[in-house]
Amino acid sequence: MDFHFSNEDKKTLKEVRSFIKAETTPELIAETHKLGHIYGGKEGRRFIRKFASNGWLTPNWPEEYGGLGRSAVLNAAIREEMAYASVPVVFVAAHMAGPVIMHFGSDEMKKEWLLQIARGEIEFSLGYTEPQAGSDLSALDIRAVLKGDRFIVSGQKSFNTASHVADYHWLAALTDPDAKRYHGMSLMIADLKSPGIDIRPMTTMAGWQTNEVFYNDVEVPGKNLVGEINHGFFYLMSALDYERMYPLAAYEKVFDMIVKYAKETITGGQPVSKNPIVRQKLAQIKIQLEANRLLYYRLAHMVDHGQIPNYQASMQKLFATETAQLITNTGMEILGPYSQMKEGSKHAVLSGQMENYYRTSVVETIYAGTSEIQRNIIALRGLKLPSK
Ligand SMILES: Cc1cc2nc3c(=O)[nH]c(=O)nc-3n(C[C@H](O)[C@H](O)[C@H](O)COP(=O)(O)OP(=O)(O)OC[C@H]3O[C@@H](n4cnc5c(N)ncnc54)[C@H](O)[C@@H]3O)c2cc1C
């Protein structure tokens, strides 16, 4: 096992860091924060198109599809740099849908979509959840009926983040309602500007906008079907496994901020960092950050060996997001009552960032499958315990 990046990767990471430093503007940071680190806003698109022209959005993809033919480990490291720098880091098309198209899509589909995705020219949003189907995605109700060379789609999605800024919907829909469980669903790409689509905002406690998306007899070209008809549930599971590769660096930055605060703040005549309870808590988080790094890079290593991470991705997503919550909970304790003050308050410490991250971290253990669902997956697929 090699715990070091190659010299070539170190050089690329240095270039990525310099690029981010030179090109990041206050407007980009503000937009990224408002959108919950997803890609699709105006500033994000300006930044990412230039960033992606170096092949850095999909460095592990083949050159013919806009990549550099390098490793998924490099991709994972670049994502950590982006998360730490607070620029967009959630890419549905490049890091969730794209790898599924690469594995299961036809050659025509790869030619049509992958290059545009790698260049950051288009973004997708995830169209999985419905009001009656969140954790249990086999309970979808939205229908796609094949008529000639197109599907006609009707129904409703909920909690579809980024649909208000993305170009296309990575849509899971029922194509055979009479089939047995898991065997009647298909995955397809719908243009979010299509007539009959209505997008309505839902605002989360993190302040991020997610959306309801209504389909009213919407036409989706048949050629936008991913892989085979009625095999969608299995592709969707793979897309979720890619989604669950979670770069934790945004919260590592929060941790660094808390450590700095503990070192520099004097209470009761001595630095907060001398408090034994504070030291114990910070040390525990440091262990978890290191352990998470190993879980995270193991996933990239698996991708480099031609595997789709499976329950291992659930382990990392669960561990990373629960560590994120440990960091923000600990931050609230260490900063004390002033941690609750919002940005703009004269009483706020660290410019009110702590309460914001605290609210944000709550939703992390819900999307891409709740922690309970990740544990179920680890029990079923990892430990081979019988299904309930
Ligand atoms: C901020 C945010 C962004 C999101 N973005 C998207 C998006 O872009 N696209 C998209 O399609 N969806 C998105 N979602 C939806 C998200 O994936 C679902 O909310 C999540 O999967 C849980 O589904 P649910 O809300 O229906 O909860 P439910 O499935 O109703 O679960 C409620 C509770 O029961 C528990 N539970 C459910 N089933 C089990 C079980 N079998 N065993 C043990 N416990 C169980 C859950 O863990 C949870 O605590 C987003 C959600 C949030 C909060």
The ligand as an SDF file (V2000), in Angstrom:
LIG
                    3D

 53 58  0  0  0  0  0  0  0  0999 V2000
  -30.8260   18.5690    1.5780 C   0  0  0  0  0  0  0  0  0  0  0  0
  -31.3660   17.4020    0.8330 C   0  0  0  0  0  0  0  0  0  0  0  0
  -31.0540   17.2390   -0.4900 C   0  0  0  0  0  0  0  0  0  0  0  0
  -31.5640   16.1760   -1.2040 C   0  0  0  0  0  0  0  0  0  0  0  0
  -31.2830   16.0870   -2.5480 N   0  0  0  0  0  0  0  0  0  0  0  0
  -31.8530   15.1070   -3.2740 C   0  0  0  0  0  0  0  0  0  0  0  0
  -31.6830   15.0890   -4.7070 C   0  0  0  0  0  0  0  0  0  0  0  0
  -30.9760   15.9210   -5.2790 O   0  0  0  0  0  0  0  0  0  0  0  0
  -32.3470   14.1450   -5.4020 N   0  0  0  0  0  0  0  0  0  0  0  0
  -33.1370   13.1990   -4.8190 C   0  0  0  0  0  0  0  0  0  0  0  0
  -33.6950   12.3770   -5.5240 O   0  0  0  0  0  0  0  0  0  0  0  0
  -33.3200   13.2010   -3.4710 N   0  0  0  0  0  0  0  0  0  0  0  0
  -32.7070   14.1360   -2.6940 C   0  0  0  0  0  0  0  0  0  0  0  0
  -32.9230   14.1790   -1.3270 N   0  0  0  0  0  0  0  0  0  0  0  0
  -33.8080   13.2110   -0.7160 C   0  0  0  0  0  0  0  0  0  0  0  0
  -33.1030   12.2230    0.1830 C   0  0  0  0  0  0  0  0  0  0  0  0
  -32.3450   11.3090   -0.5490 O   0  0  0  0  0  0  0  0  0  0  0  0
  -34.1880   11.5500    1.0400 C   0  0  0  0  0  0  0  0  0  0  0  0
  -34.7250   12.5540    1.8950 O   0  0  0  0  0  0  0  0  0  0  0  0
  -33.6340   10.4170    1.8620 C   0  0  0  0  0  0  0  0  0  0  0  0
  -33.2600    9.3520    1.0320 O   0  0  0  0  0  0  0  0  0  0  0  0
  -34.6240    9.9250    2.9290 C   0  0  0  0  0  0  0  0  0  0  0  0
  -35.8720    9.7060    2.3910 O   0  0  0  0  0  0  0  0  0  0  0  0
  -37.1900   10.3160    3.0710 P   0  0  0  0  0  0  0  0  0  0  0  0
  -36.9280   11.7610    3.3100 O   0  0  0  0  0  0  0  0  0  0  0  0
  -38.3580    9.9310    2.2410 O   0  0  0  0  0  0  0  0  0  0  0  0
  -37.2660    9.6270    4.4850 O   0  0  0  0  0  0  0  0  0  0  0  0
  -37.9400    8.2410    4.8300 P   0  0  0  0  0  0  0  0  0  0  0  0
  -37.5060    7.2030    3.8540 O   0  0  0  0  0  0  0  0  0  0  0  0
  -39.3850    8.4580    5.0420 O   0  0  0  0  0  0  0  0  0  0  0  0
  -37.2280    7.9250    6.2230 O   0  0  0  0  0  0  0  0  0  0  0  0
  -37.6430    8.5490    7.4520 C   0  0  0  0  0  0  0  0  0  0  0  0
  -36.7760    7.9820    8.5720 C   0  0  0  0  0  0  0  0  0  0  0  0
  -36.9130    6.5520    8.6340 O   0  0  0  0  0  0  0  0  0  0  0  0
  -35.6660    5.9060    8.5050 C   0  0  0  0  0  0  0  0  0  0  0  0
  -35.8150    4.6870    7.7020 N   0  0  0  0  0  0  0  0  0  0  0  0
  -36.4650    4.5620    6.5180 C   0  0  0  0  0  0  0  0  0  0  0  0
  -36.3760    3.2960    6.0610 N   0  0  0  0  0  0  0  0  0  0  0  0
  -35.6420    2.6110    6.9840 C   0  0  0  0  0  0  0  0  0  0  0  0
  -35.1940    1.2540    7.0660 C   0  0  0  0  0  0  0  0  0  0  0  0
  -35.4830    0.3630    6.1010 N   0  0  0  0  0  0  0  0  0  0  0  0
  -34.4470    0.8950    8.1390 N   0  0  0  0  0  0  0  0  0  0  0  0
  -34.1300    1.7930    9.1260 C   0  0  0  0  0  0  0  0  0  0  0  0
  -34.5480    3.1010    9.0780 N   0  0  0  0  0  0  0  0  0  0  0  0
  -35.2870    3.5010    8.0330 C   0  0  0  0  0  0  0  0  0  0  0  0
  -34.7640    6.9050    7.7710 C   0  0  0  0  0  0  0  0  0  0  0  0
  -33.4010    6.6790    8.0940 O   0  0  0  0  0  0  0  0  0  0  0  0
  -35.2680    8.2310    8.3290 C   0  0  0  0  0  0  0  0  0  0  0  0
  -34.6600    8.5030    9.5650 O   0  0  0  0  0  0  0  0  0  0  0  0
  -32.4040   15.2260   -0.5680 C   0  0  0  0  0  0  0  0  0  0  0  0
  -32.7050   15.3790    0.7850 C   0  0  0  0  0  0  0  0  0  0  0  0
  -32.2060   16.4470    1.4830 C   0  0  0  0  0  0  0  0  0  0  0  0
  -32.5490   16.5990    2.9330 C   0  0  0  0  0  0  0  0  0  0  0  0
  1  2  1  0
  2  3  1  0
  2 52  2  0
  3  4  2  0
  4  5  1  0
  4 50  1  0
  5  6  2  0
  6  7  1  0
  6 13  1  0
  7  8  2  0
  7  9  1  0
  9 10  1  0
 10 11  2  0
 10 12  1  0
 12 13  2  0
 13 14  1  0
 14 15  1  0
 14 50  1  0
 15 16  1  0
 16 17  1  0
 16 18  1  0
 18 19  1  0
 18 20  1  0
 20 21  1  0
 20 22  1  0
 22 23  1  0
 23 24  1  0
 24 25  2  0
 24 26  1  0
 24 27  1  0
 27 28  1  0
 28 29  2  0
 28 30  1  0
 28 31  1  0
 31 32  1  0
 32 33  1  0
 33 34  1  0
 33 48  1  0
 34 35  1  0
 35 36  1  0
 35 46  1  0
 36 37  1  0
 36 45  1  0
 37 38  2  0
 38 39  1  0
 39 40  1  0
 39 45  2  0
 40 41  1  0
 40 42  2  0
 42 43  1  0
 43 44  2  0
 44 45  1  0
 46 47  1  0
 46 48  1  0
 48 49  1  0
 50 51  2  0
 51 52  1  0
 52 53  1  0
M  END
$$$$
